[in-house]
Amino acid sequence: MYKILLSITLVFLTELTFSQRWTETMHVEVDGLERNYELFVPENYSEGNDYPVVFVLHGGGGKAGRMPRFTKYRFNELAERDGFIAVYPNGYKKGWNDGDRDTLAVARRLNIDDVGFFDVLIDDLDKKLSIDRDRVFACGISNGGFMVQRLALERSEVFKAIAVVAANMSEDQQQIVPENPVSVLFICGNADPLVPYNGGPVTVLKQKRGEVVSVDKSVNFWKQQNGCFELAEESELPDTNTSDDCTVHKTVWKNPDDPNIRVVNLRVENGGHTWPGTRQYLPKKLIGNVNQDIDGCDVIWEFFKSVSL
């Protein structure tokens, strides 16, 4: 019955402009708490197909409802073009329990079961839609970037690949050994004023929010776990926008026995705590530069597609 109503809703929504037609709010219960997520299903959804799922996680202080606009609705456009389901989950009290790193976060203090939230969420999607459980992906920025790494560590059998924007790994995360390989893409600015590229304390509005290791150490962790010891590519990406004061250096490692298992580092030279291709959502003195040479959403989706062949 739900699928019939969803089809009717989608037909109606096609009459609206693209930006108006972006998501539907869905609700689930986890440990007695009502949680919610924003769901985008492509217009040409057909129950006869199994669709990849891409989770897009907001950062600390953010909301699911703002993420489509923050990413300029690009994931929705890509979902329409290539046929996947985009899901924007809502953290608890505007944050994620990504582990022991940030003891000030409400979700951490209350020990909210955010990994369990995704277990319930995926089962909920599977009941309501035709999803491909072999192609489940997650990406996130900042607190959301830490959280997707926790998902990959603790649910490596579920997530095929993750993409981490403006987040390293915390020390406690590096103590966990995932059971299965999970391809990982990092997009981090080496001039990030909040999450230090070379490791140290995460600092938000002069408050220390836990320690992180360097991006290089984070990348090396995933290279070890995934057996990605073969250097497949290293290059400077074209500086197509010289006014953004930053460039992108790309390095790719692959598993020699399975080239679809990869670790990629896109180091944004002089880049900040930002998502490439989006707007300057806060002043540069607070978050640094936004790179405009690449579109983070396009890069992430192309990475997910490349590792799921």
PERA-V370033 format. One record per residue. N is the residue number from 1. NEAR is the number of other C-alpha atoms within 10 Angstrom. Layout:
n = (N | N)
near = (NEAR | NEAR)
This chain:
n = (1 | 2 | 3 | 4 | 5 | 6 | 7 | 8 | 9 | 10 | 11 | 12 | 13 | 14 | 15 | 16 | 17 | 18 | 19 | 20 | 21 | 22 | 23 | 24 | 25 | 26 | 27 | 28 | 29 | 30 | 31 | 32 | 33 | 34 | 35 | 36 | 37 | 38 | 39 | 40 | 41 | 42 | 43 | 44 | 45 | 46 | 47 | 48 | 49 | 50 | 51 | 52 | 53 | 54 | 55 | 56 | 57 | 58 | 59 | 60 | 61 | 62 | 63 | 64 | 65 | 66 | 67 | 68 | 69 | 70 | 71 | 72 | 73 | 74 | 75 | 76 | 77 | 78 | 79 | 80 | 81 | 82 | 83 | 84 | 85 | 86 | 87 | 88 | 89 | 90 | 91 | 92 | 93 | 94 | 95 | 96 | 97 | 98 | 99 | 100 | 101 | 102 | 103 | 104 | 105 | 106 | 107 | 108 | 109 | 110 | 111 | 112 | 113 | 114 | 115 | 116 | 117 | 118 | 119 | 120 | 121 | 122 | 123 | 124 | 125 | 126 | 127 | 128 | 129 | 130 | 131 | 132 | 133 | 134 | 135 | 136 | 137 | 138 | 139 | 140 | 141 | 142 | 143 | 144 | 145 | 146 | 147 | 148 | 149 | 150 | 151 | 152 | 153 | 154 | 155 | 156 | 157 | 158 | 159 | 160 | 161 | 162 | 163 | 164 | 165 | 166 | 167 | 168 | 169 | 170 | 171 | 172 | 173 | 174 | 175 | 176 | 177 | 178 | 179 | 180 | 181 | 182 | 183 | 184 | 185 | 186 | 187 | 188 | 189 | 190 | 191 | 192 | 193 | 194 | 195 | 196 | 197 | 198 | 199 | 200 | 201 | 202 | 203 | 204 | 205 | 206 | 207 | 208 | 209 | 210 | 211 | 212 | 213 | 214 | 215 | 216 | 217 | 218 | 219 | 220 | 221 | 222 | 223 | 224 | 225 | 226 | 227 | 228 | 229 | 230 | 231 | 232 | 233 | 234 | 235 | 236 | 237 | 238 | 239 | 240 | 241 | 242 | 243 | 244 | 245 | 246 | 247 | 248 | 249 | 250 | 251 | 252 | 253 | 254 | 255 | 256 | 257 | 258 | 259 | 260 | 261 | 262 | 263 | 264 | 265 | 266 | 267 | 268 | 269 | 270 | 271 | 272 | 273 | 274 | 275 | 276 | 277 | 278 | 279 | 280 | 281 | 282 | 283 | 284 | 285 | 286 | 287 | 288 | 289 | 290 | 291 | 292 | 293 | 294 | 295 | 296 | 297 | 298 | 299 | 300 | 301 | 302 | 303 | 304 | 305 | 306 | 307 | 308 | 309)
near = (6 | 10 | 13 | 9 | 10 | 16 | 17 | 11 | 13 | 18 | 13 | 11 | 16 | 12 | 10 | 11 | 9 | 12 | 13 | 10 | 16 | 21 | 19 | 14 | 14 | 14 | 12 | 14 | 12 | 18 | 10 | 7 | 11 | 10 | 19 | 20 | 21 | 22 | 20 | 22 | 23 | 20 | 17 | 12 | 19 | 13 | 12 | 7 | 12 | 19 | 25 | 22 | 24 | 24 | 22 | 27 | 29 | 29 | 24 | 19 | 13 | 17 | 19 | 23 | 19 | 14 | 21 | 22 | 14 | 15 | 19 | 16 | 16 | 18 | 26 | 27 | 16 | 17 | 21 | 18 | 12 | 14 | 21 | 24 | 27 | 28 | 26 | 25 | 24 | 22 | 27 | 23 | 13 | 17 | 23 | 30 | 26 | 26 | 19 | 15 | 21 | 20 | 16 | 12 | 21 | 16 | 21 | 20 | 12 | 11 | 15 | 19 | 17 | 23 | 19 | 14 | 20 | 17 | 15 | 16 | 22 | 17 | 13 | 14 | 16 | 14 | 12 | 13 | 20 | 18 | 21 | 15 | 18 | 15 | 21 | 22 | 27 | 28 | 27 | 25 | 24 | 23 | 28 | 27 | 29 | 28 | 29 | 32 | 29 | 23 | 22 | 26 | 23 | 18 | 20 | 19 | 16 | 19 | 24 | 23 | 29 | 26 | 29 | 27 | 27 | 29 | 34 | 30 | 25 | 26 | 16 | 13 | 21 | 15 | 9 | 11 | 14 | 18 | 13 | 17 | 23 | 26 | 29 | 28 | 23 | 26 | 29 | 31 | 32 | 21 | 20 | 23 | 19 | 22 | 31 | 25 | 23 | 15 | 18 | 15 | 17 | 21 | 15 | 14 | 8 | 8 | 10 | 15 | 18 | 17 | 21 | 25 | 22 | 19 | 25 | 16 | 16 | 20 | 19 | 15 | 17 | 24 | 24 | 13 | 16 | 22 | 19 | 25 | 16 | 15 | 14 | 16 | 11 | 14 | 11 | 12 | 13 | 12 | 16 | 11 | 13 | 12 | 10 | 15 | 15 | 21 | 23 | 25 | 15 | 16 | 17 | 18 | 22 | 22 | 21 | 15 | 10 | 12 | 14 | 17 | 23 | 29 | 31 | 24 | 22 | 22 | 21 | 25 | 18 | 19 | 28 | 28 | 27 | 27 | 28 | 27 | 18 | 19 | 15 | 15 | 11 | 12 | 9 | 15 | 9 | 14 | 20 | 22 | 27 | 24 | 30 | 22 | 20 | 19 | 15 | 22 | 23 | 15 | 16 | 25 | 18 | 11 | 21 | 26 | 16 | 13 | 18 | 16 | 7)
